[in-house]
Amino acid sequence: MLNIVFFLFAIVVIIFLFSWIFYKFASLLLVCFIMKTKILISIIVSLVASAVCAQDVCYSLKRIWGDGSTHCAFTSLVEHKGRYYCAFREGFSHIFNEKGEADGKIHIISSSDGDKWETETVLSRTGYDLRDPKLSVTPKGELMVLMGCSLYKGGKLESTSTLVSFLKNGKKFSIPKPVNISSSASQNFAWLWRVTWHKGTGYGVAYFKAGDQNKLELLATKNGTEYEVMKTFDISGYPNETTVRFDADDRMLLFVRRESGNRSAMLLSSSAPYTDWKQKELGFFCGGPDAYVFPDGGVLLGGREIHIPSRPKTMIYAGTADGNFQEMLMLPSFDDNSYPSFLKVGGEMWITYYSGHETVKPSVFLAKVPLSLFNMIRK
């Protein structure tokens, strides 16, 4: 009997010892697991925190026009006498309607606060396609809109010219009329794409066909309707859409889109009297370029990016007037999109552009981006 009791006691002790050893071993494994888990979690949190820190400057984005029923594209944004004006082309598609006709109209909307927008006017010309409106304010304080005017026959482009309209007495835009250019650019297929006013003179670049290439002509105007040629540029790569800007030292900067060869955008620069020019390839394509030059020489450049040709994006670059740029901000964009326009409003940079990421056909969007984002990147 005593032997049985001793045997049972021995079994209980052995079970206890094994249980204690298992407990200690399991605890050790659990501690190791927890520590490794904590380390993994710490790494993940660190990575996430870095991503958040990299995106700690937020901006607002709002669709200000378009419900998908029409194709809205090619924006321009200005402030005039306390109101904000945005112009864009509106039509059935990028060019042709369901009947094969090009029927683009220029739609101009306005707002007192950038949130609620209403139609100011719709400009059209029977039988022609109006597109790429560009707003500016003349030295006389008039709101001016420049636009391309294309004639198509049987789906083929027959001619291109430039029209201009002015907001008279702040009430009504005048009927668009052709501008007068005293040069070879006054022939068919000439297009004055944008005018920038500087110290009482308006400057713009017209592009026109010259054989199987394009040529550029730098033009100057005092009234927005009559233009004189300052210089002709013979640049390779089929140059076309060009934006003129000035830095604090009165240096003129031309941001040029190119369509052949390596398709790199180009920056042309010259100091007054604008006869000797430097040129630099920027190393990336930029469709529908717009630029904003800060007083300290920093530059924002925006346009269509085609790193993936079938998936163009609206990209904003930060750089200098010497032509050194880096990608800074890609705005939400899908399908047919881009052609941004910059307007500094208080502590924000307002950027209009068009995109199809919300609607069946592209709509017009307004991004309000804190200037602190641009300052951070530029530094």
C-alpha positions in Angstrom: 0.0 0.0 0.0 2.9 2.4 0.9 4.6 1.6 -2.3 1.5 2.6 -4.3 1.2 5.9 -2.4 4.8 6.7 -3.0 4.4 5.8 -6.7 1.4 8.1 -7.1 3.3 10.9 -5.3 6.3 10.5 -7.6 4.0 10.7 -10.7 2.4 13.9 -9.3 5.9 15.5 -8.7 7.1 14.5 -12.2 3.9 16.0 -13.7 4.4 19.2 -11.7 8.0 19.5 -12.8 7.2 19.0 -16.4 4.3 21.5 -16.1 6.7 24.1 -14.6 9.3 23.6 -17.2 6.7 23.8 -20.0 5.3 27.0 -18.5 8.7 28.6 -18.3 9.6 27.6 -21.8 6.3 28.8 -23.2 6.6 32.1 -21.3 10.0 32.6 -22.8 8.7 31.9 -26.3 5.8 34.3 -25.7 8.2 37.0 -24.5 10.3 36.5 -27.6 7.3 36.6 -29.8 5.9 39.7 -28.2 9.3 41.4 -28.4 9.6 40.5 -32.1 6.0 41.6 -32.7 6.7 44.9 -30.9 9.8 45.5 -33.0 7.8 44.7 -36.2 5.0 47.0 -35.1 7.5 49.7 -34.3 9.0 49.4 -37.8 5.6 49.5 -39.4 4.5 52.5 -37.3 7.8 54.2 -38.1 7.2 53.7 -41.9 3.6 54.8 -41.7 4.6 57.9 -39.6 7.2 58.8 -42.3 4.6 58.5 -45.0 2.2 60.7 -43.0 5.0 63.2 -42.3 5.7 63.4 -46.0 2.1 64.2 -46.7 1.5 66.5 -43.7 0.5 69.5 -45.9 -3.1 69.1 -47.1 -4.9 70.9 -49.9 -8.5 71.1 -50.9 -9.8 69.9 -54.3 -13.3 70.7 -55.7 -15.0 70.1 -58.9 -16.3 73.6 -59.9 -17.9 72.8 -63.2 -19.0 69.8 -65.2 -21.4 66.9 -64.6 -20.1 64.5 -67.3 -22.6 65.5 -69.9 -20.1 67.8 -71.8 -16.4 67.7 -72.3 -14.8 70.6 -70.3 -11.1 71.3 -70.9 -8.1 73.7 -71.1 -8.6 76.0 -68.2 -7.4 79.6 -67.4 -7.8 81.4 -64.1 -7.5 85.1 -63.1 -8.7 87.6 -60.6 -10.4 90.8 -61.8 -11.9 93.5 -59.7 -12.6 91.3 -56.7 -14.0 88.3 -58.6 -12.3 85.1 -59.9 -12.8 84.1 -63.5 -12.2 80.7 -65.0 -12.4 80.0 -68.7 -12.4 76.7 -70.5 -13.5 75.0 -73.7 -16.8 73.1 -73.6 -18.0 70.6 -76.3 -19.1 67.1 -77.0 -15.5 65.7 -76.9 -11.9 66.7 -77.2 -12.6 67.9 -80.8 -15.6 66.4 -82.7 -19.2 66.0 -81.8 -21.4 63.0 -82.7 -21.8 64.4 -86.3 -18.1 64.7 -86.8 -18.1 68.4 -86.4 -15.8 70.5 -84.2 -18.1 72.6 -82.1 -16.1 73.9 -79.1 -17.4 76.9 -77.2 -15.6 79.1 -74.6 -17.4 79.0 -71.3 -16.4 81.6 -68.7 -17.5 81.3 -65.1 -16.9 83.5 -62.1 -17.0 83.4 -58.3 -16.6 85.8 -55.4 -15.0 83.2 -53.1 -13.8 80.3 -55.3 -16.5 78.0 -54.0 -19.7 78.9 -55.7 -19.4 79.5 -59.5 -21.8 80.9 -62.0 -21.8 81.4 -65.8 -20.6 84.8 -67.1 -20.8 84.0 -70.8 -20.5 81.4 -73.4 -18.6 82.5 -76.6 -19.0 80.7 -79.9 -18.5 81.1 -83.6 -20.8 79.1 -86.0 -18.9 76.5 -87.9 -15.6 76.9 -85.9 -14.0 75.2 -83.0 -13.0 77.6 -80.2 -10.5 76.2 -77.7 -7.7 76.9 -75.2 -9.0 80.2 -73.8 -6.4 82.3 -72.0 -7.5 85.1 -69.6 -5.5 88.2 -68.7 -6.0 91.7 -67.4 -4.8 94.5 -69.7 -3.0 97.6 -68.5 -6.3 99.5 -68.9 -7.9 97.1 -66.4 -10.0 95.2 -69.0 -10.5 91.5 -68.7 -9.3 89.9 -72.0 -9.7 86.4 -73.3 -7.6 85.0 -76.1 -8.7 81.8 -77.9 -7.8 79.5 -80.7 -10.2 79.3 -83.7 -10.0 76.2 -85.9 -11.9 75.3 -89.0 -12.4 71.6 -89.9 -13.7 70.2 -93.1 -14.4 66.5 -93.4 -12.6 65.9 -90.1 -9.4 67.6 -91.5 -8.0 70.8 -90.0 -8.2 73.5 -92.7 -7.1 76.6 -90.8 -6.2 78.0 -87.3 -6.4 81.6 -86.2 -6.6 83.5 -82.9 -9.5 85.5 -81.6 -9.8 88.0 -78.8 -12.7 89.3 -76.6 -12.9 91.9 -73.9 -15.2 92.3 -70.9 -16.7 95.7 -71.5 -17.7 97.8 -68.5 -17.6 94.7 -66.4 -20.9 93.6 -67.9 -20.6 91.8 -71.2 -17.9 90.2 -73.3 -17.4 91.5 -76.8 -17.9 89.3 -79.9 -14.6 87.5 -80.5 -12.6 89.1 -83.3 -9.4 88.0 -85.0 -6.1 89.5 -83.8 -3.8 91.2 -86.3 -0.3 89.9 -86.5 2.2 91.7 -88.8 4.2 88.7 -89.8 4.3 85.4 -91.6 2.4 84.0 -88.6 -0.7 85.7 -89.9 -1.0 82.9 -92.4 -3.3 79.9 -91.9 -2.4 77.6 -89.0 -1.0 80.4 -86.8 -2.0 80.3 -83.2 -1.1 82.9 -80.5 -1.6 80.7 -77.5 -1.3 83.1 -74.5 -0.5 86.7 -73.7 1.3 87.9 -70.5 1.3 91.6 -69.6 4.5 93.1 -68.2 5.1 96.8 -67.6 2.4 98.0 -70.1 3.2 95.5 -72.9 1.6 92.2 -73.7 3.9 89.4 -74.8 3.0 86.1 -76.4 4.3 83.4 -78.7 2.5 82.3 -81.9 3.3 79.0 -83.5 2.7 78.2 -87.1 3.5 75.6 -89.7 6.7 75.9 -91.7 7.0 73.0 -94.0 6.9 69.8 -91.9 7.9 71.7 -88.8 6.6 74.5 -86.6 8.2 77.9 -86.0 7.7 80.2 -83.1 7.4 84.0 -83.2 7.6 86.2 -80.1 5.0 88.9 -80.4 4.3 92.2 -78.5 1.1 94.2 -78.2 -0.1 97.4 -76.5 -3.8 96.8 -76.9 -4.3 93.0 -77.2 -5.5 93.2 -80.8 -2.5 94.4 -82.8 0.8 92.4 -82.6 4.3 93.1 -83.8 7.0 90.4 -84.2 10.0 90.7 -81.9 11.9 87.5 -82.8 11.5 84.2 -84.7 12.7 81.0 -83.2 13.7 78.0 -85.3 13.6 75.2 -82.7 13.5 71.5 -83.5 11.0 69.1 -82.0 7.8 70.6 -83.4 7.4 73.4 -80.7 3.9 74.8 -80.1 2.1 75.8 -76.9 4.3 78.4 -75.1 3.8 80.4 -71.9 5.7 83.7 -71.3 6.7 84.7 -67.8 9.1 87.2 -66.2 11.3 87.0 -63.1 12.1 89.9 -60.7 15.0 91.0 -62.9 12.8 91.4 -65.9 14.3 88.3 -67.5 11.8 86.8 -70.0 11.1 83.1 -69.7 9.4 81.0 -72.4 8.1 77.5 -71.4 7.7 75.6 -74.6 5.9 72.3 -75.4 7.5 70.1 -78.0 5.9 67.2 -79.9 8.7 65.2 -81.7 12.1 63.9 -81.1 12.6 63.3 -77.3 9.6 65.6 -76.8 11.3 67.4 -73.9 9.8 70.7 -72.9 12.2 73.6 -73.4 13.0 76.8 -71.4 14.1 79.9 -73.4 15.4 82.8 -71.4 16.6 86.3 -72.2 17.3 89.6 -70.4 16.0 92.9 -71.9 16.0 93.9 -74.7 15.3 90.3 -75.4 17.5 89.7 -78.4 20.0 87.2 -77.0 18.5 83.9 -75.9 19.6 80.9 -74.0 17.8 77.6 -74.3 17.6 74.4 -72.1 15.8 71.2 -72.4 13.9 70.4 -69.2 14.1 66.6 -69.6 10.4 65.9 -69.5 7.3 66.4 -71.6 4.9 69.2 -70.5 1.7 69.7 -72.4 -0.4 72.8 -71.9 2.3 74.5 -69.8 1.6 77.2 -67.3 4.2 78.7 -64.9 4.3 80.9 -61.8 7.5 82.8 -60.9 8.1 83.8 -57.3 9.9 87.0 -56.4 12.8 85.0 -55.1 13.3 83.3 -58.4 11.5 80.0 -57.6 9.3 78.7 -60.4 6.2 76.4 -60.4 5.6 74.7 -63.7 2.5 72.7 -64.5 1.2 70.6 -67.4 0.4 67.2 -68.8 2.9 64.5 -67.9 3.1 61.3 -70.1 5.6 59.1 -68.4 3.1 56.4 -69.1 1.8 57.5 -72.5 -1.6 55.9 -72.2 -2.1 57.3 -68.6 -1.4 61.1 -68.8 -1.3 62.9 -65.4 -1.5 66.6 -64.3 1.9 67.3 -62.8 3.2 70.3 -60.9 7.0 70.8 -60.9 9.1 73.1 -58.6 12.3 74.6 -59.8 14.3 77.7 -60.8 14.4 80.1 -63.6 17.6 78.3 -64.7 15.6 75.3 -65.7 16.2 72.8 -62.9 13.0 71.2 -61.9 11.7 68.3 -59.8 8.3 66.7 -59.6 6.4 68.1 -56.7 2.7 67.3 -56.8 0.6 65.1 -59.0 -3.1 66.2 -59.0 -5.8 63.6 -59.1 -6.3 63.0 -62.8 -7.6 60.4 -65.2 -8.2 60.0 -68.9 -8.1 63.3 -70.8 -6.7 65.8 -68.4 -4.3 68.6 -67.4 -3.8 72.2 -68.7 -3.5 73.8 -65.3 -3.6 77.5 -64.5 -2.0 79.2 -61.5 -3.3 82.0 -59.3 -1.8 83.1 -56.0 -4.6 84.0 -53.5 -3.4 85.0 -50.1 -1.4 82.1 -48.5 -2.6 79.6 -51.2 -1.8 78.7 -54.8 -5.1 78.1 -56.7 -4.7 75.7 -59.5 -7.5 74.9 -62.0 -7.3 72.0 -64.4 -9.5 69.5 -66.1 -9.8 65.7 -65.5 -12.1 62.7 -65.9 -11.5 61.1 -62.6 -15.0 61.9 -61.3 -17.2 62.1 -64.3 -17.7 60.3 -67.6 -16.4 63.3 -69.5 -13.8 65.6 -68.0 -14.8 68.4 -65.6 -13.0 71.4 -64.3 -11.4 71.2 -60.8 -9.9 73.8 -58.4 -7.1 72.8 -56.1 -6.2 75.2 -53.3 -2.7 74.4 -52.1 -1.0 76.1 -49.2 2.1 78.0 -50.2 3.9 76.3 -47.4 4.0 73.1 -49.5 5.8 74.8 -52.3 8.2 76.6 -49.9 9.0 73.3 -48.2 9.8 71.6 -51.5 11.8 74.6 -52.9 14.0 74.7 -49.8 
